[in-house]
Amino acid sequence: MEVEEEVSRWEGYADWRNKAAVKGRHGGMLAASFTLVVEILENLAYLANASNLVLYLREYMHLSPSKSANDVTNFMGTAFLLALLGGFLSDAFFSTYVIFLISASIEFLGLIILTIQARTPSLMPPTCDGPTCDAVSGSKAAMLFVGLYLVALGVGGIKGSLPSHGAEQFDESTPKGRKQRSTFFNYFVFCLACGALVAVTFVVWLEDNKGWEWGFGVSTIAIFVSILIFLSGSRFYRNKIPCGSPLTTILKVLLAASVKSCSSGNPSNAVVNLAISPSNHLKEVAESGELEKPHHQVEPVLPPPQTQLTNSLRFLNRAAEEKPDHKLLECTIQQVEDVKVVLKMLPIFACTIMLNCCLAQLSTFSVQQAASMNTKIGSLKIPPASLPVFPVVFIMILAPIYDHLIIPFARKTTKTETGVTHLQRIGVGLVLSILAMAVAALVEIKRKGVAKDAGLLDSKETLPITFLWIALQYLFLGSADLFTLAGLLEYFFTEAPASMRSLATSLSWASLAMGYYLSSVIVSIVNSITGSSGNTPWLRGERINRYKLDYFYWLMCVLSAANFLHYLFWAMRYKYRSTGSRS
């Protein structure tokens, strides 16, 4: 009876009470479904404010257009960069289950602060109708940014834990489990879009017509409800037991290889290190019967040890081939090979940063462009911040088609488990981002031409051109986001070592963060170069009609094309390691 119970357990996983997770009771699509519903509410809470934040900072906090755009990109960049912290803590010390609950609570607190400020006039800068207004400052600015960055901290923790938590519910040792996991990532992006749809329509309408306290209030309620729904699925989850700090392993291998490369070679040290790590040693002792393992104890999952070093990145082999100068630098073959995997994924990660730099324009300059145009469809007035509804709806239509029609067809055609490889999917997204920037430049040329012909270059009046022109670049960028984000999430999760999966998956969000930061850097560099010798900078001033956004978009198009060539160099040389990923 005891043997049957042992066999039915998920090795390396526990339930929410830290008892062994049982097959048939924990994990599976039902458990992952709670994660998908939570993602709808979480993204609603975040994007409802992020998509319209540039207008809030400009109209209510009286910041300049360029300052508002930079503050928004810095806020969103910080939120996504902090996903690395959430992923690290999930792998090293806590489970994804615990990290989500802590992070959601922090975001909830930040939204309460923002709601109170938006509802209390004395906590806002004074209103004004003149050409110059006093920007938010002092304690009011402190309250604003404390609230925003508490939200950013919470969002980062959620992004770093929630996708991995859902993906961990599937049995990757079976083709069915791997296919379900691939479906999960597709529908995770679909749920992102569902939350975004409500955010950029209903919540943005509330913010523009009823007041920002209503928008922040709805976001606060959404994140609170998401916590309740997440908790309601607790008895179905299987939670991966933390395996220790992945950064410690990475740093140890790199340091050991560096030290041994610098030290003089000694034949007595040139032996293969077959030493077993403490955790593996305990496991072997327990299996031999020398140490009786308590019946209730749950251990971290330990992958099958690799017994032979590969020839790639051979400089790291020294970390396991030679005796260490110190016991702390002792590395196993498995640790060395795990670090090699991580290093091989970094060029792919770096190549997606430029795409996310393009995506940053969706919530900055594109919103301000739309605000200067006619936003009416018939008698219905559409808020500029609701422009993302176009790519969102497209993602919601394309995601199920991709999963239920395109992928099955590709599997039959290629006779592979994935049909379309992760890197092929990411490559399609990069190509679409190039087209998006070219379309954006052409649309801006048309918009400015209308402003010039109507004599409205220096006016705040609405331009006689529909904002639907801006929707074209949103469609291309939204499609690029669908292909790239889902591809990246699945790529990092499936290719990364089991002990580093949450941290590796967080690289998908870190790429977004780097993209937002790079956008701010490029804007600053462009203004610095074009503003030299007394010239007017391309992207600075009170009137967006005087900006040279078309030049800026062409620059982004060229940079994106160069980045795609860089991506092809690495993608064509990459060799998949995980089952089901090979083409």
C-alpha positions as CSV (number, residue, x, y, z in Angstrom):
1,M,0.0,0.0,0.0
2,E,2.8,2.3,0.9
3,V,4.6,1.5,-2.4
4,E,1.4,2.4,-4.4
5,E,1.2,5.7,-2.6
6,E,4.8,6.5,-3.3
7,V,4.3,5.8,-7.1
8,S,1.2,8.1,-7.2
9,R,3.1,11.1,-5.9
10,W,4.5,13.9,-8.1
11,E,8.2,13.8,-7.3
12,G,9.5,17.3,-6.2
13,Y,6.0,18.8,-5.9
14,A,3.9,19.6,-2.9
15,D,0.3,20.8,-2.3
16,W,-0.5,24.1,-0.7
17,R,-0.1,22.6,2.8
18,N,3.4,21.4,1.9
19,K,2.4,17.7,1.8
20,A,3.3,15.5,-1.2
21,A,1.3,16.3,-4.3
22,V,-0.6,13.2,-5.6
23,K,-1.2,12.3,-9.3
24,G,-4.8,12.5,-10.3
25,R,-5.6,15.0,-7.4
26,H,-3.1,17.8,-8.1
27,G,-2.1,19.4,-11.3
28,G,-3.6,19.2,-14.8
29,M,-5.7,21.6,-16.9
30,L,-8.2,22.2,-14.1
31,A,-5.5,23.6,-11.8
32,A,-4.0,25.7,-14.7
33,S,-7.5,27.1,-15.4
34,F,-7.5,29.0,-12.2
35,T,-4.2,30.6,-13.3
36,L,-5.8,31.7,-16.6
37,V,-8.8,33.3,-14.9
38,V,-6.5,35.1,-12.4
39,E,-4.4,36.4,-15.3
40,I,-7.5,38.1,-16.8
41,L,-8.1,40.1,-13.6
42,E,-4.4,40.8,-12.9
43,N,-3.8,42.2,-16.4
44,L,-7.0,44.2,-16.2
45,A,-5.8,45.8,-13.0
46,Y,-2.4,46.6,-14.4
47,L,-3.1,47.6,-18.0
48,A,-6.2,49.7,-17.1
49,N,-3.9,52.3,-15.7
50,A,-0.7,51.7,-17.7
51,S,-2.4,52.2,-21.0
52,N,-3.9,55.5,-20.0
53,L,-1.2,56.6,-17.5
54,V,0.6,59.0,-20.0
55,L,-2.6,61.1,-20.2
56,Y,-3.1,61.0,-16.4
57,L,0.4,62.3,-15.9
58,R,0.0,65.0,-18.6
59,E,-3.5,66.2,-17.9
60,Y,-3.8,65.8,-14.1
61,M,-0.2,65.9,-12.9
62,H,0.8,68.5,-15.5
63,L,3.9,66.8,-16.7
64,S,5.2,67.6,-20.2
65,P,4.5,65.0,-23.0
66,S,8.0,63.8,-23.2
67,K,8.3,63.6,-19.4
68,S,5.0,61.8,-19.2
69,A,6.2,59.3,-21.9
70,N,9.5,58.7,-20.1
71,D,7.8,58.2,-16.7
72,V,5.4,55.7,-18.2
73,T,8.1,53.7,-19.9
74,N,10.2,53.7,-16.7
75,F,7.3,52.5,-14.7
76,M,6.4,49.7,-17.0
77,G,10.0,48.8,-17.5
78,T,10.5,48.6,-13.8
79,A,7.4,46.4,-13.3
80,F,8.6,43.9,-15.9
81,L,12.2,43.9,-14.8
82,L,11.1,43.1,-11.2
83,A,9.7,39.8,-12.7
84,L,13.3,38.6,-12.4
85,L,13.1,39.0,-8.7
86,G,9.8,37.2,-8.5
87,G,11.2,34.3,-10.7
88,F,14.4,34.1,-8.6
89,L,12.5,33.9,-5.3
90,S,10.1,31.3,-6.7
91,D,13.0,29.1,-7.7
92,A,15.3,29.7,-4.8
93,F,13.3,30.1,-1.5
94,F,9.5,30.1,-2.0
95,S,7.1,28.5,-4.4
96,T,5.3,30.3,-7.2
97,Y,2.2,29.9,-5.1
98,V,3.6,32.0,-2.2
99,I,5.2,34.6,-4.4
100,F,2.0,35.3,-6.3
101,L,0.1,35.9,-3.0
102,I,2.7,38.2,-1.6
103,S,3.0,40.2,-4.9
104,A,-0.7,40.5,-5.4
105,S,-1.0,41.9,-1.9
106,I,1.7,44.5,-2.6
107,E,0.0,45.6,-5.9
108,F,-3.3,45.8,-4.0
109,L,-1.7,48.2,-1.5
110,G,-0.2,50.4,-4.3
111,L,-3.6,50.7,-6.0
112,I,-5.3,51.7,-2.7
113,I,-2.7,54.6,-2.4
114,L,-3.4,55.7,-6.0
115,T,-7.1,55.5,-5.5
116,I,-7.0,57.7,-2.4
117,Q,-4.8,60.3,-4.1
118,A,-7.1,60.5,-7.2
119,R,-10.2,60.8,-5.0
120,T,-8.7,63.6,-2.8
121,P,-8.3,67.0,-4.5
122,S,-5.9,68.2,-1.8
123,L,-3.5,65.4,-2.7
124,M,-3.5,66.5,-6.4
125,P,-1.7,69.5,-8.0
126,P,-4.0,72.5,-8.5
127,T,-6.1,72.5,-11.6
128,C,-5.3,75.1,-14.3
129,D,-6.6,76.2,-17.7
130,G,-3.6,78.4,-18.7
131,P,-0.7,77.6,-21.1
132,T,1.6,76.7,-18.2
133,C,0.7,74.6,-15.2
134,D,2.6,73.7,-12.0
135,A,3.7,70.1,-12.3
136,V,3.1,67.7,-9.3
137,S,5.9,68.0,-6.7
138,G,6.8,67.5,-3.1
139,S,4.8,65.1,-1.0
140,K,2.1,64.8,-3.7
141,A,4.7,63.5,-6.2
142,A,6.1,61.2,-3.5
143,M,2.6,59.7,-2.9
144,L,2.1,59.3,-6.7
145,F,5.4,57.5,-7.3
146,V,5.2,55.4,-4.1
147,G,1.8,54.1,-5.3
148,L,3.0,53.5,-8.8
149,Y,6.2,51.6,-7.8
150,L,4.4,49.5,-5.3
151,V,2.1,48.5,-8.2
152,A,5.3,47.9,-10.3
153,L,6.8,45.7,-7.5
154,G,3.6,43.6,-7.3
155,V,3.2,43.3,-11.0
156,G,6.8,42.1,-11.3
157,G,6.3,39.4,-8.7
158,I,3.1,38.2,-10.4
159,K,4.6,38.1,-13.9
160,G,7.6,36.2,-12.5
161,S,5.5,33.5,-10.8
162,L,2.1,33.1,-12.4
163,P,3.1,31.8,-15.9
164,S,5.4,29.2,-14.3
165,H,2.8,28.3,-11.7
166,G,0.4,27.4,-14.5
167,A,2.9,25.6,-16.6
168,E,4.1,23.5,-13.7
169,Q,0.7,21.9,-13.5
170,F,1.4,19.6,-16.5
171,D,3.2,16.4,-16.8
172,E,6.1,17.1,-19.2
173,S,7.1,13.4,-19.3
174,T,4.2,12.6,-21.7
175,P,3.3,14.0,-25.1
176,K,-0.2,14.9,-23.9
177,G,1.2,16.9,-21.0
178,R,3.6,18.8,-23.3
179,K,0.8,19.6,-25.8
180,Q,-1.4,20.8,-22.9
181,R,1.4,23.0,-21.7
182,S,1.8,24.5,-25.2
183,T,-2.0,25.2,-25.2
184,F,-1.7,26.8,-21.8
185,F,0.9,29.3,-23.0
186,N,-1.3,30.2,-26.0
187,Y,-4.3,30.7,-23.8
188,F,-2.2,32.6,-21.3
189,V,-1.6,35.3,-23.9
190,F,-5.3,35.0,-24.8
191,C,-6.3,35.8,-21.2
192,L,-3.8,38.7,-21.2
193,A,-5.8,40.0,-24.1
194,C,-9.2,39.4,-22.4
195,G,-8.1,41.5,-19.4
196,A,-6.7,44.1,-21.7
197,L,-9.9,44.3,-23.6
198,V,-11.9,45.2,-20.4
199,A,-9.1,47.5,-19.3
200,V,-8.8,49.6,-22.5
201,T,-12.5,49.9,-23.0
202,F,-14.7,49.9,-19.9
203,V,-12.0,51.0,-17.3
204,V,-10.5,53.7,-19.6
205,W,-14.0,55.0,-20.3
206,L,-14.5,55.3,-16.6
207,E,-11.2,57.2,-16.2
208,D,-12.0,59.6,-18.9
209,N,-15.7,60.2,-18.1
210,K,-16.2,59.5,-14.4
211,G,-12.8,60.2,-12.9
212,W,-9.5,58.4,-12.3
213,E,-10.6,57.4,-8.8
214,W,-13.1,55.1,-10.6
215,G,-10.4,53.6,-12.7
216,F,-8.0,53.0,-9.8
217,G,-11.0,51.6,-7.8
218,V,-11.9,49.0,-10.4
219,S,-8.3,47.9,-10.6
220,T,-8.1,47.6,-6.8
221,I,-11.3,45.4,-6.8
222,A,-10.0,43.3,-9.7
223,I,-6.7,42.4,-8.0
224,F,-8.5,41.6,-4.8
225,V,-10.9,39.3,-6.6
226,S,-7.9,37.6,-8.3
227,I,-6.4,36.8,-5.0
228,L,-9.7,35.1,-3.9
229,I,-9.9,33.1,-7.1
230,F,-6.3,32.0,-6.9
231,L,-6.8,30.8,-3.3
232,S,-10.0,28.9,-4.3
233,G,-7.8,26.7,-6.5
234,S,-5.3,25.9,-3.8
235,R,-6.4,22.3,-3.3
236,F,-5.8,21.5,-7.0
237,Y,-2.3,22.9,-7.4
238,R,0.9,21.1,-7.4
239,N,3.7,23.5,-6.3
240,K,7.3,22.9,-7.3
241,I,9.6,22.7,-4.3
242,P,12.4,25.3,-4.5
243,C,15.8,23.8,-5.4
244,G,18.0,26.6,-4.0
245,S,19.4,29.7,-5.6
246,P,20.0,29.3,-9.4
247,L,22.2,32.4,-9.3
248,T,24.5,30.7,-6.9
249,T,25.0,27.8,-9.3
250,I,25.6,30.1,-12.2
251,L,28.1,32.3,-10.4
252,K,29.9,29.3,-8.9
253,V,30.4,27.6,-12.3
254,L,31.6,30.9,-13.9
255,L,33.9,31.6,-11.0
256,A,35.3,28.1,-10.9
257,A,36.0,28.1,-14.6
258,S,37.6,31.5,-14.5
259,V,39.8,30.6,-11.5
260,K,41.0,27.4,-13.1
261,S,41.7,29.1,-16.4
262,C,43.9,31.6,-14.7
263,S,45.7,29.1,-12.5
264,S,48.6,27.1,-13.9
265,G,47.7,23.6,-15.2
266,N,48.7,20.7,-13.1
267,P,48.4,17.1,-14.4
268,S,47.3,15.9,-11.0
269,N,44.3,18.2,-11.1
270,A,43.3,17.2,-14.7
271,V,40.8,14.6,-13.6
272,V,37.1,14.4,-14.0
273,N,35.2,15.6,-11.0
274,L,32.7,12.9,-10.2
275,A,31.9,14.4,-6.8
276,I,28.2,14.4,-6.0
277,S,26.5,17.5,-4.8
278,P,25.1,17.4,-1.2
279,S,21.5,17.0,-2.3
280,N,22.4,14.1,-4.7
281,H,24.4,12.5,-2.0
282,L,21.5,12.6,0.4
283,K,19.3,11.1,-2.2
284,E,21.7,8.2,-2.9
285,V,22.1,7.5,0.8
286,A,18.3,7.5,1.3
287,E,17.8,5.1,-1.6
288,S,20.5,2.7,-0.2
289,G,18.7,2.5,3.1
290,E,21.4,4.2,5.2
291,L,19.2,7.1,5.9
292,E,15.5,6.6,6.5
293,K,13.5,9.3,4.9
294,P,10.4,10.5,6.9
295,H,7.2,9.5,5.2
296,H,5.9,13.1,5.0
297,Q,9.0,14.7,3.8
298,V,8.9,16.3,0.3
299,E,12.2,16.9,-1.5
300,P,13.0,19.2,-4.5
301,V,12.8,17.6,-7.9
302,L,16.2,16.3,-9.0
303,P,16.7,15.8,-12.8
304,P,18.6,12.8,-14.0
305,P,22.3,13.7,-13.7
306,Q,24.3,14.3,-16.8
307,T,27.4,12.2,-16.9
308,Q,29.3,13.6,-19.8
309,L,30.4,17.1,-20.6
310,T,29.5,18.5,-24.0
311,N,31.9,20.3,-26.4
312,S,29.9,23.6,-26.5
313,L,31.3,26.5,-24.4
314,R,34.2,24.3,-23.5
315,F,35.9,26.9,-21.3
316,L,33.2,26.1,-18.7
317,N,34.3,22.4,-18.6
318,R,37.2,23.3,-16.5
319,A,34.8,23.9,-13.6
320,A,34.0,20.1,-13.4
321,E,37.2,18.6,-15.0
322,E,39.7,19.7,-12.5
323,K,39.9,19.6,-8.7
324,P,38.7,22.9,-7.2
325,D,41.1,25.1,-5.3
326,H,38.4,25.4,-2.6
327,K,35.5,23.1,-1.7
328,L,33.0,25.9,-2.3
329,L,34.0,26.0,-6.0
330,E,33.2,22.3,-6.5
331,C,30.9,21.8,-9.5
332,T,29.1,18.8,-10.8
333,I,28.8,18.0,-14.5
334,Q,25.1,18.7,-14.3
335,Q,25.6,22.2,-12.9
336,V,28.1,23.0,-15.7
337,E,25.7,21.8,-18.4
338,D,22.8,23.7,-16.8
339,V,24.8,27.0,-16.9
340,K,25.7,26.3,-20.6
341,V,22.0,26.1,-21.4
342,V,21.3,29.4,-19.7
343,L,24.1,31.2,-21.5
344,K,22.9,29.8,-24.9
345,M,19.5,31.3,-24.3
346,L,20.8,34.8,-23.6
347,P,21.4,35.9,-27.2
348,I,17.8,34.9,-28.1
349,F,16.7,37.0,-25.1
350,A,18.8,40.0,-26.2
351,C,17.3,39.9,-29.8
352,T,13.8,40.4,-28.5
353,I,14.5,43.6,-26.6
354,M,14.3,45.7,-29.8
355,L,10.8,44.4,-30.5
356,N,9.7,45.4,-27.1
357,C,11.2,48.8,-27.6
358,C,8.8,49.1,-30.5
359,L,5.9,47.9,-28.3
360,A,6.7,50.7,-25.8
361,Q,5.4,53.2,-28.4
362,L,1.9,51.8,-28.0
363,S,1.5,53.4,-24.6
364,T,3.4,56.6,-25.2
365,F,3.7,58.5,-28.5
366,S,0.9,56.5,-30.2
367,V,-1.6,57.5,-27.5
368,Q,-0.6,61.1,-27.8
369,Q,-0.9,61.0,-31.6
370,A,-4.4,59.5,-31.3
371,A,-5.4,62.2,-28.8
372,S,-4.7,64.9,-31.4
373,M,-7.0,63.1,-34.0
374,N,-10.8,62.6,-34.4
375,T,-11.6,59.8,-32.1
376,K,-15.3,59.5,-33.0
377,I,-16.8,56.5,-34.7
378,G,-20.2,57.8,-35.7
379,S,-21.7,59.4,-32.6
380,L,-19.5,57.3,-30.2
381,K,-16.3,59.0,-28.9
382,I,-13.5,56.6,-28.3
383,P,-10.8,57.5,-25.6
384,P,-7.3,57.5,-27.2
385,A,-6.1,55.0,-24.5
386,S,-8.6,52.5,-25.9
387,L,-6.7,52.2,-29.1
388,P,-5.1,48.9,-28.0
389,V,-8.6,47.3,-28.4
390,F,-7.7,46.6,-32.0
391,P,-4.7,44.4,-31.4
392,V,-6.4,42.9,-28.3
393,V,-9.4,41.8,-30.3
394,F,-7.1,40.5,-33.0
395,I,-5.1,38.4,-30.5
396,M,-8.3,37.0,-29.0
397,I,-9.4,35.9,-32.5
398,L,-6.0,34.7,-33.6
399,A,-4.9,32.8,-30.5
400,P,-7.6,30.1,-30.7
401,I,-7.2,29.8,-34.5
402,Y,-3.4,29.4,-34.0
403,D,-3.8,26.7,-31.3
404,H,-6.7,24.7,-32.9
405,L,-6.1,25.1,-36.6
406,I,-2.6,26.3,-37.4
407,I,-0.6,24.2,-34.9
408,P,-2.5,20.9,-35.7
409,F,-2.0,21.5,-39.4
410,A,1.7,22.3,-38.8
411,R,2.1,19.1,-36.7
412,K,0.7,17.0,-39.5
413,T,2.8,18.7,-42.1
414,T,6.1,18.6,-40.3
415,K,5.4,15.4,-38.3
416,T,6.8,17.0,-35.2
417,E,5.3,17.5,-31.8
418,T,5.4,21.3,-31.8
419,G,4.6,21.9,-35.5
420,V,6.1,25.4,-35.3
421,T,9.2,25.7,-33.2
422,H,9.5,28.4,-30.5
423,L,12.2,30.3,-32.4
424,Q,10.3,30.3,-35.7
425,R,7.3,31.8,-33.8
426,I,9.6,34.5,-32.3
427,G,11.0,35.2,-35.7
428,V,7.6,35.9,-37.2
429,G,7.0,38.4,-34.4
430,L,10.2,40.2,-35.1
431,V,9.3,40.6,-38.8
432,L,5.9,42.0,-37.9
433,S,7.5,44.6,-35.7
434,I,9.6,45.8,-38.6
435,L,6.4,46.2,-40.7
436,A,4.7,48.0,-37.8
437,M,7.4,50.7,-37.5
438,A,7.3,51.3,-41.3
439,V,3.5,51.6,-41.1
440,A,3.8,54.0,-38.1
441,A,6.1,56.3,-40.0
442,L,3.8,56.4,-43.1
443,V,0.7,57.1,-40.9
444,E,2.6,59.9,-39.0
445,I,3.5,61.5,-42.4
446,K,-0.2,61.6,-43.3
447,R,-1.2,62.9,-39.8
448,K,1.2,65.8,-39.9
449,G,0.3,66.5,-43.5
450,V,-3.3,67.0,-42.5
451,A,-2.3,69.2,-39.5
452,K,-0.2,71.4,-41.8
453,D,-2.9,71.7,-44.5
454,A,-5.5,72.6,-41.8
455,G,-3.1,75.2,-40.2
456,L,-3.3,73.3,-36.9
457,L,0.4,72.5,-36.2
458,D,0.4,74.8,-33.1
459,S,-3.2,74.3,-32.1
460,K,-4.8,72.0,-29.5
461,E,-7.8,71.5,-31.8
462,T,-8.7,68.1,-33.0
463,L,-7.3,67.2,-36.4
464,P,-9.7,66.4,-39.2
465,I,-8.4,62.8,-39.6
466,T,-9.7,59.7,-37.9
467,F,-7.7,58.0,-35.3
468,L,-8.3,54.6,-37.0
469,W,-5.2,55.3,-39.1
470,I,-3.2,54.8,-35.9
471,A,-4.9,51.4,-35.4
472,L,-2.9,50.0,-38.3
473,Q,0.4,50.1,-36.4
474,Y,-1.4,48.6,-33.4
475,L,-2.6,45.6,-35.4
476,F,0.9,44.8,-36.6
477,L,2.5,45.3,-33.1
478,G,-0.3,43.3,-31.5
479,S,0.3,40.4,-33.8
480,A,4.0,40.6,-33.1
481,D,3.3,40.5,-29.4
482,L,1.1,37.4,-29.8
483,F,3.8,35.4,-31.6
484,T,6.7,36.6,-29.6
485,L,5.4,36.6,-26.0
486,A,3.8,33.1,-26.2
487,G,6.9,31.8,-28.0
488,L,9.3,33.3,-25.5
489,L,7.4,32.1,-22.4
490,E,7.2,28.5,-23.7
491,Y,10.8,28.6,-25.0
492,F,12.3,29.7,-21.7
493,F,10.2,27.4,-19.7
494,T,10.9,24.2,-21.7
495,E,14.6,24.9,-22.5
496,A,15.7,26.0,-19.0
497,P,17.0,23.6,-16.4
498,A,14.2,22.5,-14.0
499,S,15.8,24.4,-11.1
500,M,15.8,27.7,-13.0
501,R,12.5,27.7,-14.8
502,S,10.7,30.6,-13.0
503,L,13.8,32.8,-13.4
504,A,14.2,31.8,-17.0
505,T,10.5,32.4,-17.8
506,S,10.9,35.9,-16.2
507,L,13.4,36.7,-19.0
508,S,10.3,37.1,-21.2
509,W,9.1,40.0,-19.1
510,A,12.7,41.3,-18.5
511,S,12.9,41.6,-22.3
512,L,9.8,43.9,-22.1
513,A,11.5,45.9,-19.4
514,M,14.7,46.3,-21.3
515,G,12.6,47.4,-24.3
516,Y,10.9,50.1,-22.3
517,Y,14.2,51.3,-20.9
518,L,15.8,51.2,-24.3
519,S,12.9,53.3,-25.7
520,S,13.7,56.0,-23.1
521,V,17.4,55.8,-23.8
522,I,16.8,56.1,-27.6
523,V,14.4,59.1,-27.1
524,S,17.0,60.8,-25.0
525,I,19.9,60.1,-27.4
526,V,17.8,61.2,-30.4
527,N,16.9,64.5,-28.6
528,S,20.5,65.1,-27.6
529,I,21.9,64.6,-31.1
530,T,19.1,66.4,-33.0
531,G,19.0,69.2,-30.5
532,S,22.7,70.0,-30.8
533,S,23.9,73.3,-32.5
534,G,20.7,75.1,-31.5
535,N,18.4,72.9,-33.5
536,T,15.0,71.8,-32.2
537,P,15.0,68.2,-30.9
538,W,12.8,65.7,-32.7
539,L,10.8,64.6,-29.7
540,R,10.6,67.5,-27.3
541,G,8.1,70.3,-26.8
542,E,4.5,71.0,-25.8
543,R,3.0,70.3,-29.2
544,I,3.2,66.8,-30.6
545,N,2.4,68.1,-34.1
546,R,5.9,69.7,-34.1
547,Y,7.6,66.4,-33.2
548,K,9.4,64.6,-36.0
549,L,7.9,61.2,-35.1
550,D,8.0,60.0,-38.7
551,Y,11.8,60.3,-38.6
552,F,11.9,58.5,-35.2
553,Y,9.7,55.6,-36.5
554,W,11.9,55.2,-39.6
555,L,14.9,55.0,-37.3
556,M,13.1,52.3,-35.2
557,C,12.3,50.4,-38.5
558,V,16.0,50.3,-39.5
559,L,17.1,49.2,-36.0
560,S,14.5,46.5,-36.0
561,A,15.7,45.2,-39.3
562,A,19.3,45.0,-38.1
563,N,18.1,43.3,-35.0
564,F,16.3,40.6,-37.0
565,L,19.5,39.8,-38.9
566,H,21.2,39.4,-35.6
567,Y,18.4,37.1,-34.4
568,L,18.8,34.9,-37.5
569,F,22.5,34.5,-36.8
570,W,21.8,33.0,-33.3
571,A,18.5,31.2,-34.0
572,M,19.9,29.2,-37.0
573,R,22.7,27.9,-34.7
574,Y,20.6,27.0,-31.7
575,K,20.1,23.4,-30.8
576,Y,17.0,22.5,-28.7
577,R,17.6,20.4,-25.6
578,S,14.0,19.7,-24.4
579,T,11.8,16.9,-25.6
580,G,9.2,18.0,-28.1
581,S,11.0,21.2,-29.0
582,R,13.0,19.8,-31.9
583,S,12.0,20.6,-35.4
